[in-house]
Amino acid sequence: MYKIAFDTFGCRLNQAETATLHDRFRARGYEVTGIVEEADLFVVNTCTLTSQAAAKCRRRIRSAIRRNPDACVAAIGCYAQTDAAALAQIEGLDYIVGTADKLRLAEIIDVPVKLPSPQIIHAETTTTTFTIDGAGYYPSNTRANIKVQEGCDFVCAFCLIPRSRGRARSRQFDDIVREATMLAASGHRELVVTGVNIGTYRDGRYRLPDVLTALGDIDGLDRVRLSSIEPTTISDTIVRQMESGTGKLCPYLHVPLQSGDDGVLAAMRRRYTAAQYRGFIENAAARVPNLGLGTDVIVGFPGEDSHAFQRSAEVIQSLPYTHVHVFSFSARPRTSAYAMAGRVEPGVIRMRSEQMHRLAESRKAEYYAAQKNHRLRVLCETRGRGTTYYGFADNYVRVRVNSENDVRNKLIAVRATGVSIEESGNNLVVTAVRVGREAA
């Protein structure tokens, strides 16, 4: 029996694909380990979104080779697709497998042995609908991710995704339902719908709202959650599904802003103005009770002056966000932004990033504080000390609750009593007390 270890960088989509590989290698008799030194095969599922992400992938690969020089090492996914030549310079790396072939890794590596030089495997992606055999393996998570879509046709100026993952394509509707049913049967009570641009999902007559409805009909599944979704692709049907409060779709939207300045948005090739974005978010927040909101914002994009940055800050300040992911602009080769004039000085980018992070923390603190006295449904995921349990509410706030019974992987009703800061990690958490029995 061989042992395999995985390290996954980047998005939920990468996590979903790693879970699929877990399943496929286990079917071939591999034992999954979290210890690099034990592994016969070490797989790094890479990210190329920013130069920092790419550098982290390279460091992780080199570290694994140093710690276990006899292990077969494979770099797969986005960075392996866009920068195979850079990865090939790493001595001791055995496989470099691009996007189209990475889910075939268990077939490609029949026996995990060291190679004299890295084998590079790249193929063209297609635009046809696809299926994924089996079901993702998540040994320690109550939530599971389900991939419904791949690739993107939007081609934003800063983004390498169209080069790393190809054109937009969707997963066959029946295959999504099949895997989701298997994941629910294996004990996962929440599914996170993920992809590159999930709002563009299309398989014949089926659209994303149809997927959400079908997932909500699966026995044993309590919650369905959307991952990041573009503002121009969210149908009113999805907002109505959240607004009704009667189904399983969680009242949470992660909608990238990227900039609050129309000039910067146009240079980014985003498909909305700041006013259009604000109008959508305000409409959704007014209709969906206690809606959780997340966003992404880029600071330091070429041409962003102090006024443009301030407009971004004003949008963040004025909307009820609970999660704001701040990205410092990273000039990626082979994107149109790479050669743009008006580069912002690194020191200015750092300063603006720090300001935006402080603003993001204050927005989160305000949202968490506003949860006091709200009744929330919490899926408990982990146990802390004694009778303490942690989980996430429907609106994706993190909650701590005490229970004499083991409530891991249980959906329970609580009343929020306040907010505290965790001793380890300095993270905010809503404190709560139980007000009912867990869901059956």
C-alpha positions as CSV (number, residue, x, y, z in Angstrom):
1,M,0.0,0.0,0.0
2,Y,1.3,3.4,-1.0
3,K,0.8,6.6,1.0
4,I,-0.2,9.9,-0.6
5,A,-0.2,13.5,0.8
6,F,-1.9,16.5,-0.6
7,D,-1.4,20.2,-0.3
8,T,-4.0,22.5,-1.8
9,F,-3.6,26.2,-2.6
10,G,-6.2,28.7,-3.6
11,C,-9.9,28.5,-4.0
12,R,-12.8,26.2,-3.1
13,L,-12.7,24.8,-6.6
14,N,-9.2,23.5,-6.0
15,Q,-10.4,22.0,-2.7
16,A,-13.2,20.2,-4.5
17,E,-10.8,18.8,-7.1
18,T,-8.3,17.6,-4.4
19,A,-11.2,15.8,-2.7
20,T,-12.0,14.1,-6.0
21,L,-8.3,13.0,-6.2
22,H,-8.5,11.7,-2.6
23,D,-11.4,9.5,-3.7
24,R,-9.6,8.2,-6.8
25,F,-6.3,7.4,-5.1
26,R,-8.1,5.7,-2.2
27,A,-9.9,3.5,-4.8
28,R,-6.5,2.4,-6.0
29,G,-5.5,1.4,-2.5
30,Y,-3.6,4.5,-1.4
31,E,-3.6,5.6,2.2
32,V,-4.0,9.4,2.6
33,T,-1.6,10.9,5.1
34,G,-1.0,14.4,6.3
35,I,2.7,13.8,7.0
36,V,5.0,14.6,4.1
37,E,7.8,12.4,5.4
38,E,5.5,9.3,5.2
39,A,4.3,9.9,1.7
40,D,5.3,7.9,-1.3
41,L,3.5,10.5,-3.5
42,F,3.1,14.2,-2.6
43,V,0.7,16.2,-4.7
44,V,0.6,20.0,-4.7
45,N,-2.6,21.4,-6.2
46,T,-1.3,24.8,-7.3
47,C,-2.7,28.4,-7.6
48,T,-1.5,31.1,-10.0
49,L,-4.0,33.9,-9.1
50,T,-1.2,36.1,-7.7
51,S,2.6,36.1,-7.8
52,Q,2.6,35.5,-4.1
53,A,0.4,32.4,-4.5
54,A,2.8,31.1,-7.2
55,A,5.8,31.7,-5.0
56,K,4.1,29.8,-2.1
57,C,3.6,26.8,-4.4
58,R,7.2,26.8,-5.4
59,R,8.4,27.0,-1.8
60,R,6.0,24.2,-0.7
61,I,7.3,21.9,-3.5
62,R,10.9,22.6,-2.6
63,S,10.2,22.1,1.1
64,A,8.5,18.7,0.5
65,I,11.5,17.5,-1.7
66,R,13.9,18.5,1.0
67,R,11.9,16.7,3.7
68,N,11.3,13.6,1.7
69,P,13.7,13.4,-1.3
70,D,12.6,9.8,-2.1
71,A,8.9,10.7,-2.6
72,C,7.4,11.1,-6.0
73,V,6.3,14.8,-6.3
74,A,3.6,16.1,-8.6
75,A,2.6,19.8,-9.2
76,I,-0.9,20.0,-10.7
77,G,-3.5,22.6,-11.7
78,C,-3.4,26.2,-12.5
79,Y,0.2,27.2,-11.9
80,A,1.3,23.9,-13.5
81,Q,-0.7,25.0,-16.5
82,T,0.5,28.5,-16.9
83,D,4.2,28.2,-15.7
84,A,5.4,24.7,-16.4
85,A,8.8,25.9,-17.5
86,A,9.3,27.6,-14.1
87,L,8.3,24.5,-12.2
88,A,10.5,22.3,-14.4
89,Q,13.5,24.2,-12.9
90,I,12.8,22.7,-9.5
91,E,15.1,19.7,-9.0
92,G,13.3,16.7,-7.7
93,L,9.9,17.5,-9.1
94,D,8.6,14.5,-11.1
95,Y,5.2,15.5,-12.7
96,I,3.8,18.8,-13.9
97,V,0.2,18.2,-14.9
98,G,-2.1,20.9,-16.3
99,T,-5.7,21.7,-15.8
100,A,-7.2,19.4,-18.4
101,D,-5.4,16.3,-17.0
102,K,-5.1,16.8,-13.3
103,L,-8.1,14.7,-12.4
104,R,-6.5,11.8,-14.3
105,L,-3.5,11.9,-12.0
106,A,-4.3,8.5,-10.5
107,E,-4.2,7.0,-14.0
108,I,-1.0,9.0,-15.0
109,I,1.0,7.8,-11.9
110,D,0.6,4.1,-11.9
111,V,3.5,3.6,-9.5
112,P,5.0,6.6,-7.6
113,V,8.7,6.5,-8.4
114,K,11.2,9.3,-9.0
115,L,11.9,10.4,-12.5
116,P,15.2,11.6,-14.0
117,S,13.4,14.8,-15.2
118,P,9.9,16.1,-14.8
119,Q,7.2,14.8,-17.1
120,I,5.0,17.7,-18.3
121,I,1.5,16.7,-19.3
122,H,-0.7,19.4,-20.9
123,A,-3.7,19.1,-23.1
124,E,-6.2,21.6,-24.6
125,T,-9.4,22.2,-22.6
126,T,-12.8,21.8,-24.3
127,T,-16.0,23.8,-24.0
128,T,-18.4,20.9,-23.8
129,T,-20.3,19.8,-20.7
130,F,-18.4,17.4,-18.5
131,T,-18.9,14.7,-15.8
132,I,-16.7,13.7,-12.8
133,D,-16.6,10.1,-11.7
134,G,-17.1,9.2,-8.1
135,A,-17.6,11.7,-5.2
136,G,-15.2,14.0,-3.4
137,Y,-13.7,12.6,-0.2
138,Y,-13.8,14.9,2.8
139,P,-12.8,12.8,5.8
140,S,-13.0,15.5,8.5
141,N,-15.4,18.1,7.1
142,T,-19.1,18.5,7.8
143,R,-19.3,20.6,4.6
144,A,-18.3,19.5,1.2
145,N,-17.7,21.3,-2.0
146,I,-19.4,20.3,-5.3
147,K,-18.0,21.5,-8.6
148,V,-20.6,22.6,-11.1
149,Q,-18.7,24.7,-13.6
150,E,-15.2,25.3,-15.0
151,G,-13.4,28.1,-16.9
152,C,-14.4,31.6,-17.7
153,D,-15.2,33.8,-20.7
154,F,-15.1,37.1,-19.0
155,V,-11.3,37.7,-19.4
156,C,-10.9,40.4,-16.7
157,A,-7.7,42.4,-17.3
158,F,-6.0,41.2,-14.1
159,C,-7.0,37.5,-14.3
160,L,-5.1,34.4,-15.5
161,I,-8.0,32.1,-15.1
162,P,-9.0,31.9,-18.8
163,R,-5.4,30.8,-19.5
164,S,-5.1,28.4,-16.6
165,R,-8.6,26.8,-16.8
166,G,-9.8,27.6,-20.2
167,R,-13.2,28.7,-21.6
168,A,-16.4,28.4,-19.6
169,R,-18.1,25.0,-19.5
170,S,-20.6,23.4,-17.2
171,R,-21.1,20.0,-15.6
172,Q,-23.9,17.8,-16.7
173,F,-26.9,18.4,-14.4
174,D,-27.7,14.8,-13.6
175,D,-24.0,14.2,-12.7
176,I,-24.1,17.1,-10.2
177,V,-27.2,15.6,-8.5
178,R,-25.6,12.1,-8.5
179,E,-22.5,13.3,-6.6
180,A,-24.5,15.5,-4.3
181,T,-26.7,12.5,-3.3
182,M,-23.6,10.5,-2.6
183,L,-22.0,13.3,-0.5
184,A,-25.2,13.6,1.5
185,A,-25.4,9.8,2.0
186,S,-21.9,9.9,3.4
187,G,-22.9,12.4,6.1
188,H,-22.2,15.8,4.7
189,R,-25.0,18.1,5.7
190,E,-24.0,21.2,3.8
191,L,-22.8,21.5,0.2
192,V,-20.9,24.5,-1.2
193,V,-21.6,25.0,-4.9
194,T,-18.3,26.0,-6.6
195,G,-16.7,26.7,-9.9
196,V,-14.9,29.6,-11.6
197,N,-18.0,31.5,-12.8
198,I,-20.9,29.6,-11.4
199,G,-23.5,32.1,-12.4
200,T,-22.9,31.2,-16.0
201,Y,-23.9,27.6,-15.5
202,R,-25.9,26.1,-18.4
203,D,-26.6,22.5,-19.3
204,G,-29.4,22.5,-21.9
205,R,-32.5,23.9,-20.2
206,Y,-30.9,23.9,-16.7
207,R,-29.5,27.0,-15.1
208,L,-27.9,27.6,-11.7
209,P,-31.3,28.1,-9.9
210,D,-32.3,24.6,-11.2
211,V,-29.2,23.2,-9.6
212,L,-29.9,24.8,-6.3
213,T,-33.5,23.5,-6.3
214,A,-32.4,20.0,-7.1
215,L,-29.8,20.0,-4.4
216,G,-32.4,21.3,-1.9
217,D,-34.5,18.2,-2.7
218,I,-31.8,15.7,-1.6
219,D,-32.6,13.8,1.6
220,G,-30.1,14.2,4.4
221,L,-28.8,17.5,3.1
222,D,-29.6,20.5,5.3
223,R,-28.0,23.4,3.7
224,V,-26.8,24.6,0.2
225,R,-24.3,27.5,0.0
226,L,-23.1,29.5,-3.0
227,S,-19.4,30.2,-3.3
228,S,-18.2,33.4,-5.0
229,I,-20.5,34.6,-7.8
230,E,-20.2,37.5,-10.2
231,P,-22.8,40.3,-9.7
232,T,-23.9,40.3,-13.3
233,T,-24.8,36.6,-13.2
234,I,-27.1,36.5,-10.1
235,S,-30.6,36.0,-11.2
236,D,-33.6,37.4,-9.3
237,T,-34.7,33.8,-8.9
238,I,-31.7,33.1,-6.6
239,V,-32.4,36.2,-4.5
240,R,-36.1,35.0,-4.2
241,Q,-34.9,31.5,-3.1
242,M,-32.9,33.1,-0.3
243,E,-35.7,35.6,0.5
244,S,-38.3,33.0,1.0
245,G,-36.4,31.4,3.9
246,T,-38.2,28.1,3.3
247,G,-35.6,26.2,1.4
248,K,-32.1,25.0,2.1
249,L,-30.2,27.8,0.2
250,C,-28.2,29.8,2.8
251,P,-28.7,33.6,3.0
252,Y,-25.1,34.3,2.0
253,L,-23.6,36.0,-1.1
254,H,-20.0,36.5,-1.9
255,V,-20.0,39.0,-4.7
256,P,-16.6,40.4,-5.9
257,L,-16.5,44.2,-6.1
258,Q,-12.8,44.6,-7.1
259,S,-13.0,48.4,-7.2
260,G,-15.5,51.1,-6.3
261,D,-14.3,53.4,-9.0
262,D,-15.9,53.3,-12.5
263,G,-12.6,54.2,-14.3
264,V,-10.7,51.4,-12.6
265,L,-13.6,49.0,-13.2
266,A,-13.6,49.8,-16.9
267,A,-9.8,49.3,-17.0
268,M,-10.3,46.0,-15.2
269,R,-12.9,45.0,-17.9
270,R,-15.5,44.4,-15.2
271,R,-19.1,44.3,-16.5
272,Y,-20.8,46.8,-14.1
273,T,-20.4,50.2,-12.6
274,A,-20.0,51.0,-8.9
275,A,-23.6,52.2,-8.8
276,Q,-25.0,49.1,-10.5
277,Y,-23.0,46.9,-8.0
278,R,-24.3,48.9,-5.1
279,G,-27.9,48.8,-6.3
280,F,-27.8,45.0,-6.5
281,I,-26.3,44.5,-3.1
282,E,-28.7,47.0,-1.5
283,N,-31.7,45.3,-3.1
284,A,-30.5,41.8,-1.9
285,A,-29.8,43.1,1.6
286,A,-33.2,44.7,1.8
287,R,-35.0,41.6,0.7
288,V,-33.1,38.8,2.5
289,P,-33.3,38.9,6.3
290,N,-29.9,39.1,8.0
291,L,-28.1,38.4,4.7
292,G,-24.4,37.6,5.0
293,L,-22.3,39.4,2.5
294,G,-18.7,38.8,1.3
295,T,-16.6,40.5,-1.3
296,D,-13.2,40.8,-2.9
297,V,-11.4,44.1,-3.5
298,I,-8.2,44.8,-5.3
299,V,-6.0,47.7,-4.2
300,G,-3.3,49.3,-6.3
301,F,-4.6,48.4,-9.8
302,P,-2.8,50.5,-12.4
303,G,-4.4,53.9,-12.6
304,E,-5.9,53.8,-9.1
305,D,-5.2,57.2,-7.6
306,S,-6.1,58.3,-4.1
307,H,-9.6,59.3,-5.2
308,A,-10.3,56.0,-6.8
309,F,-9.1,54.1,-3.7
310,Q,-11.3,56.3,-1.5
311,R,-14.3,55.4,-3.7
312,S,-13.6,51.7,-3.1
313,A,-13.3,52.4,0.6
314,E,-16.6,54.2,0.6
315,V,-18.4,51.3,-1.0
316,I,-17.0,48.9,1.5
317,Q,-17.9,51.2,4.4
318,S,-21.5,51.7,3.2
319,L,-22.5,48.1,2.7
320,P,-23.2,45.5,5.4
321,Y,-20.2,43.2,4.7
322,T,-19.1,40.4,7.0
323,H,-16.2,39.2,4.9
324,V,-14.0,41.4,2.8
325,H,-11.0,39.7,1.1
326,V,-8.3,42.4,0.3
327,F,-5.9,41.6,-2.6
328,S,-2.9,43.8,-3.4
329,F,-2.6,44.1,-7.1
330,S,-0.3,41.4,-8.6
331,A,1.0,42.0,-12.1
332,R,0.7,38.6,-13.8
333,P,2.4,38.0,-17.2
334,R,0.1,37.2,-20.1
335,T,-2.7,39.4,-18.7
336,S,-3.5,42.8,-20.2
337,A,-3.0,44.5,-16.9
338,Y,0.7,43.5,-16.9
339,A,1.7,46.1,-19.4
340,M,-0.7,48.9,-18.3
341,A,0.6,52.3,-17.5
342,G,-0.1,54.0,-14.2
343,R,1.6,51.4,-12.0
344,V,1.1,52.2,-8.3
345,E,4.2,52.2,-6.1
346,P,4.6,49.1,-3.9
347,G,4.8,51.2,-0.8
348,V,1.5,52.9,-1.7
349,I,-0.1,49.6,-2.3
350,R,1.0,48.3,1.1
351,M,-0.4,51.4,2.8
352,R,-3.7,51.1,1.0
353,S,-3.9,47.4,1.7
354,E,-3.4,48.0,5.4
355,Q,-6.1,50.7,5.4
356,M,-8.5,48.4,3.6
357,H,-7.7,45.5,5.9
358,R,-8.6,47.7,8.9
359,L,-11.8,48.8,7.3
360,A,-12.6,45.1,6.5
361,E,-12.1,44.2,10.1
362,S,-14.3,47.0,11.3
363,R,-17.1,46.0,8.9
364,K,-16.9,42.4,10.2
365,A,-16.9,43.5,13.8
366,E,-20.0,45.6,13.2
367,Y,-21.9,42.8,11.5
368,Y,-21.0,40.3,14.2
369,A,-22.1,42.7,16.9
370,A,-25.4,43.2,15.1
371,Q,-26.1,39.4,15.5
372,K,-26.9,39.8,19.2
373,N,-30.3,38.4,20.0
374,H,-30.7,37.0,16.5
375,R,-31.9,33.4,16.3
376,L,-29.4,31.5,14.1
377,R,-29.1,27.9,12.7
378,V,-25.6,26.6,13.2
379,L,-24.0,23.5,11.7
380,C,-21.5,22.5,14.4
381,E,-18.2,21.4,12.9
382,T,-15.5,21.2,15.6
383,R,-15.3,20.7,19.3
384,G,-13.2,23.0,21.5
385,R,-12.4,22.6,25.2
386,G,-14.9,20.8,27.3
387,T,-18.5,21.3,26.1
388,T,-17.6,24.1,23.6
389,Y,-18.5,23.6,19.9
390,Y,-17.8,25.8,16.9
391,G,-19.7,26.1,13.6
392,F,-21.1,28.5,11.0
393,A,-24.6,30.0,10.9
394,D,-26.6,30.1,7.7
395,N,-25.2,33.6,7.1
396,Y,-21.7,32.4,7.5
397,V,-20.8,34.0,10.8
398,R,-18.7,31.8,13.1
399,V,-20.5,30.7,16.2
400,R,-19.4,29.3,19.6
401,V,-21.9,27.4,21.7
402,N,-21.9,25.2,24.7
403,S,-23.7,21.9,24.7
404,E,-23.7,18.9,27.1
405,N,-24.4,16.6,24.1
406,D,-22.0,16.0,21.2
407,V,-23.4,18.2,18.5
408,R,-20.7,17.8,15.8
409,N,-22.3,17.6,12.4
410,K,-25.6,18.6,13.9
411,L,-27.7,21.6,12.8
412,I,-28.8,23.4,16.0
413,A,-30.9,26.5,16.8
414,V,-29.2,29.1,18.9
415,R,-29.7,32.7,20.1
416,A,-26.7,35.0,19.7
417,T,-25.6,36.6,23.0
418,G,-22.6,38.6,22.0
419,V,-19.2,38.6,20.3
420,S,-15.8,37.6,21.7
421,I,-12.2,37.3,20.3
422,E,-10.6,33.9,20.3
423,E,-7.4,33.6,22.4
424,S,-5.7,31.6,19.6
425,G,-5.8,33.3,16.2
426,N,-7.4,36.6,17.4
427,N,-10.5,35.7,15.4
428,L,-14.0,37.0,16.0
429,V,-16.7,34.6,17.0
430,V,-20.4,35.1,17.9
431,T,-21.2,33.6,21.3
432,A,-24.6,31.9,21.6
433,V,-26.9,29.7,23.7
434,R,-29.0,26.8,22.4
435,V,-32.7,27.4,22.1
436,G,-33.9,24.1,20.7
437,R,-33.0,20.6,19.6
438,E,-30.8,19.8,16.8
439,A,-32.3,18.9,13.4
440,A,-33.0,15.2,13.0
